Amino acid sequence: MILPDREIEKRLLAQLNPSGATTFQLVAGVDEVGRGAIAGPVSVGICVVGMETADEFPTGLRDSKLLSPAARERLVDPVQQWAVACTVGHASAAEIDAWGILGGLRAAAARAYAQLGDLPIGVVLLDGVHNWWETPLFSAGPTPPNLPVQLERKGDARCAVIAGASVVAKVARDSLMVQLADQITGYDWESNKGYASAAHVAGLAKLGVSSQHRKSWKLPGISPDTLQGKL
């Protein structure tokens, strides 16, 4: 198992500019949740750290996909206390239909970032290999600020600040999906969180498409003709 550490973020925080001052006061770790779901929002978590952030991060912090739901929930408060700040933003299924998944990710990131106020964040550590944060020529919907971005493959597993972002985002989105499951029954969202499980697909076959489904996507068992006029 890959265990996260603070090597990447601390190296950035120690970087000096030509005048001898630190280049970045704060580093933001960013991860997304719900990109592959067929219903519900896409969510983006941001955790911020600085040179004063304790080297010892919360015990058991990992990529959220490697943790049980209970373990993730136990980590949220410790992560929030460890980091300078943690926020989560969301983009709805309707917004994903209108702007595409990249537009949804960028809108969710913009909303998460807006909650940080005026923190002097200098660089973004973004999980993955695709820089959706600053996708050129894409302007639909809210957009995150123009900041330097460093991509980190498997960053949620390797980098503590990105792992923190993945945990808070996953817990926040899961909670939203449970709330939606109380409002719109029959799709088992409380268990599958909007992903295409067997129970979710069975619900689609029985009940059809709900207001929380991503209608621009290829939904299992749903004919594209059925969705005409619903977008």
Secondary structure as UniProt FT lines:
FT   HELIX           7..14
FT   TURN            18..19
FT   STRAND          26..33
FT   TURN            35..36
FT   STRAND          42..50
FT   TURN            51..52
FT   TURN            59..60
FT   HELIX           64..66
FT   HELIX           69..82
FT   STRAND          85..91
FT   HELIX           93..114
FT   TURN            115..118
FT   STRAND          121..127
FT   TURN            133..134
FT   TURN            136..137
FT   STRAND          149..152
FT   TURN            153..154
FT   HELIX           155..158
FT   HELIX           160..183
FT   HELIX           189..192
FT   TURN            193..194
FT   HELIX           198..207
FT   TURN            211..212
FT   TURN            215..216
FT   TURN            220..221
FT   HELIX           224..227
FT   TURN            228..229
//
